[in-house]
Amino acid sequence: MRFTHSQLAHNIDETKELIKNNNTAEAITLLDGMDLKIDHMNSMFNDLVWELSNKGH
């Protein structure tokens, strides 16, 4: 998860640069990819919480 966080932080910086240089299509593509990663992380977190709650934690 730490690696994904680092990737997202890097992608935010890259997105800012793309927008500054008017490469909006590339910026949107990068943001769409970030959305997918964030959704995946949220699903994994929800699954973990669900598993822990079923074990009585």
RAHUBEL-V242512 format. One line per field, one symbol per residue. phi: phi as a letter, one per 30 degrees, with the letter a starting at -180 (. if undefined). psi: psi as a letter, one per 20 degrees, with the letter a starting at -180 (. if undefined). burial: + if it has 24 or more other C-alpha atoms within 12 Angstrom, else -. A space follows every 10 residues. Layout:
phi = ???
psi = ???
burial = ???
This chain:
phi = .ddddddddd dddddeddde cicddddddd ddddeddddd dddddddddd ddddcid
psi = hhgggggggg hgghgggggh jkmhghgggg hghhgggggg gggggggggg ghhijj.
burial = -------+-- +---+----- ---------+ +--+------ ---------- -------
